[in-house]
Amino acid sequence: MRKLLSLTLLALAGSTAFAGGYRVSIQGQKQLAMGHTGVAVVNSAEVAFFNPAGMVYLDKKFNLSVGGNGLFANTKFQNSQYGWEAETKNVGTPFSIYATYKLNDWFTAGLAVYTPYGSAVEWDQDWQGSHLVNNIDLQAIFVQPSLSIRVGEHFSVGGGPILATGSVNFNRNVDRSTTNSQGERTDLTIESKGITAWGYTAGFMFNPTDKLRIGMNYRSEIMMEARDGDATFNDYPEFGTAPTTKFNADLPLPAELTVGLSYKFTDKFLMAFDYNRAMWSVYKNLDVDFTNPDLVDSHNPRNYKNSSTYRVGMQYAANNKFTFRAGWYFDESPVQDGYFAPETPRNDSMGYTGGLTYQVNSKLGIDVSFLYLHFDEVDNSYDYVSDGSSFEGTYKSVVFSPGIGITYGF
Amino acid sequence: MKNKFIYLAILAAGFASCEPEFENEVGANYTSGDADFTTYVAVGNSLTAGYMDGTVSRGGQAYSFPNLLAQRFALVGGGEFTQPSYADDVNNLGGLTLGGIQIGSTRLVIDYSQSRPENLVGTPTIEVSNLQATAYNNMGVPGAKSFHLVASGYGNLAGVALGQSNPYFVRHATTPSATVLGDAMSKNPTFFTNWIGANDVLSYATNGGAQSDGVTPAADHNTTGNMNPATYGGNDITNSTVFASVYSTIVNTLISGGAKGVVATVPSVTSIPYFTTVPYNALPAEATSSNATAIALYQFLAVATGGRISPLNTAAGTKNPVLIKDNDLTDISSTIQAYAAGSGNPLLMANAAALGAIYGQARHATSNDLVVLPASSIIGQPNASATAPFNINGVTWPLANKWVLTANEKTKVANATASYNAAIVSIANANDLAVADMNAIMNQLISGLRVEDGTIYTANYFSAATASTVLFSLDGVHPNPRGYAVIANEILKVINSHYNANLPIYTAANFPGINIVPTN
């Protein structure tokens, strides 16, 4: 996982909102088990995601990898100064489908369908940070046709376009006190479905020796532009009429550069090292513009910074039937101090991964993986609430994710 | 197969341990410190009772600062905290009735359709003669002055109609002769808050320094030297020596059982929107420039008063100060009468005596005078007891004593407030009690009080712009729920520091502000 978090969301100001979300680095059972390395690993069709340039090195003519995970993300929040306690428990189901087909020795085509963004945060309605977020659900599915081309003996390139389809649903209270006559807090939901955008991925793989692979992959920024989304006020005070409006908002899914290598120490043992750089600094603000001119647009500073992830993974092929994998990574949060909003309550984390493949026969293998993501307890705040206040507390998150998949090839 | 179950069990245990846990749970370090909150008793006036929007209501009472404090005390051993019953306020209207006759107004709300504060329509169901005869932990009695807390008979039903007792205390006094302090002590407090004293000067101030007739000046007993509070008028300023003596008695009684506590100072009137909302120069030139009678009258008065009154400024965009009656002015009615009689103007000549009487002590308000909040609804309106054309409140009819706290009156209030607060602090220090300096906190509100979460609160009256930060209720004197939360926080912080306690504060921003209804 790369960042279970990272994208973000929004808080709205005045009376607005939009959402960000999570970068969920769970894009394949085999590679997740190896610390989600893979830019220089040729194991399975999962390489279509990690580095399409590697597809051409797959031995089999046809390769298919299908898998899914249960993603359990729990976060507790507290603030002793005010006696606050809150919790969010969320379950996500990232999945991936990868297929490659060797057209000839020089060309391999592939198709990747995966969910790099998703998951959700759902605090109790009207909790202490409800003026920032009650709940958010961001989903995105990427569809990526790719081509891998071998250029000489040791070098290949690969890439393809990405079609991203997403939706967002975000709810927060309009401020910290407004209620209707029953005392129910006034809140706003914004929702936009069927947002589509295009991006691309490209990379190369270089195999200077039989044992060493070096890879690089770049995935472009994709700007998700929500247009004319629905904005709905709930529990609006009786003395007024809830404004009708649509909203527009842009949410960047940042570019990501990965470099890495793998080295095959023996026929059975391989290690891989990846470095990711996510260009989060593009996410300066979350601005939600309401089409109703009477409403104040929502301006929410995010000021993310570019962040790095360091990954190491290993694979041991014990025998014809069993292959074992393990990995570790350090995932740096793009959220800066003072911008720690409860929509993305994630600080730096360390991921511990493991998994195995049981090869049923020469064509079919069953993959399982497990991820445990450790977060230190963190004291942080969001200091840019539109009413001038700050929202502060202690957060502690735990994320774990078991997954299962199959690999099929011939 | 057995092995698989073991693995599943290990896996399940692993999942269970994935529950996030803090090193220190939220309440781990809460403590009562040196204080004992087992039995908390609050004594005071309306500010302690949870009075807001001009009344005590069932809903409003829940937000009294002692009730908010008690909920925090409960985290560290605080016991049950009871408040006088308002179960008979079935419709949450507030107000009061005595023998079925309404004697107190329902709570104020903003009527959105009219864009103004109004008393909620309806008949109060809080009956004074519905006697509870119970001592409560919250012994805040609206209207009480310092010496009332030790006055026997202050809770006697028979005295209400005569103005000798307090209808709120009558409802729960244990006997007709009980004292507020005595009933409070019957609870055997281990901890107390005492916020008494504001009414010793505030009833003078809110009445513009007038007696209940609205006209006759009320007495400042620091000037008269009258040391017997039994002879004081309702709106008089309590003598400071009397105050200090009574206050000392109250505190010594409260601590007689070993209780610790917090005392609070008396806020300055200049920090209360009741006195700071209506500008002294409320008359726009646009309103007066078309009033030929007023213009001519002011021109005459400018001469007749020897310049005490200036001609109206009719330039667009300027404002004129309201005309007020100042009892401290030399009465020059005979001079004015003489000028009018000899003016040759038939209207002035015909009304010469009346003009003298009306304007003999009239002057323009200045920025040193405080026009009280209720005046906003009468300024510019004809006065029923006056005769046209000399009958427009604040324009051609000087505002009566009760509408304005003049600079002189303001000084009396300020001096008394300072004396009281000096006594409060001194008595508290002598007994090692914590002091919540509400006067200092309210003064900070004038320029803006920045609280822990960064929110800046002010002492402004309600307006659309201040809706989410206003701390005062619509009566302009008492806090709203959000304001009481700010007060509770200040007291909690004082307790934390003075008694080495650690209690969580409240998020004032989450508390309700002003109640707005679509129509009334």
Boltz contact constraints between the chains, C-beta under 6 A:
constraints:
  - contact:
      token1: [A, 74]
      token2: [B, 20]
      max_distance: 6.0
  - contact:
      token1: [A, 76]
      token2: [B, 20]
      max_distance: 6.0
  - contact:
      token1: [A, 78]
      token2: [B, 26]
      max_distance: 6.0
  - contact:
      token1: [A, 80]
      token2: [B, 26]
      max_distance: 6.0
  - contact:
      token1: [A, 82]
      token2: [B, 504]
      max_distance: 6.0
  - contact:
      token1: [A, 82]
      token2: [B, 507]
      max_distance: 6.0
  - contact:
      token1: [A, 83]
      token2: [B, 504]
      max_distance: 6.0
  - contact:
      token1: [A, 85]
      token2: [B, 26]
      max_distance: 6.0
  - contact:
      token1: [A, 175]
      token2: [B, 468]
      max_distance: 6.0
  - contact:
      token1: [A, 176]
      token2: [B, 509]
      max_distance: 6.0
  - contact:
      token1: [A, 176]
      token2: [B, 510]
      max_distance: 6.0
  - contact:
      token1: [A, 177]
      token2: [B, 468]
      max_distance: 6.0
  - contact:
      token1: [A, 177]
      token2: [B, 509]
      max_distance: 6.0
  - contact:
      token1: [A, 238]
      token2: [B, 518]
      max_distance: 6.0
  - contact:
      token1: [A, 239]
      token2: [B, 112]
      max_distance: 6.0
  - contact:
      token1: [A, 239]
      token2: [B, 516]
      max_distance: 6.0
  - contact:
      token1: [A, 239]
      token2: [B, 518]
      max_distance: 6.0
  - contact:
      token1: [A, 388]
      token2: [B, 454]
      max_distance: 6.0
  - contact:
      token1: [A, 389]
      token2: [B, 453]
      max_distance: 6.0
  - contact:
      token1: [A, 389]
      token2: [B, 454]
      max_distance: 6.0
  - contact:
      token1: [A, 389]
      token2: [B, 455]
      max_distance: 6.0
  - contact:
      token1: [A, 390]
      token2: [B, 453]
      max_distance: 6.0
  - contact:
      token1: [A, 390]
      token2: [B, 454]
      max_distance: 6.0
  - contact:
      token1: [A, 396]
      token2: [B, 20]
      max_distance: 6.0
  - contact:
      token1: [A, 396]
      token2: [B, 22]
      max_distance: 6.0
  - contact:
      token1: [A, 397]
      token2: [B, 20]
      max_distance: 6.0
  - contact:
      token1: [A, 398]
      token2: [B, 18]
      max_distance: 6.0
  - contact:
      token1: [A, 398]
      token2: [B, 20]
      max_distance: 6.0
  - contact:
      token1: [A, 400]
      token2: [B, 18]
      max_distance: 6.0
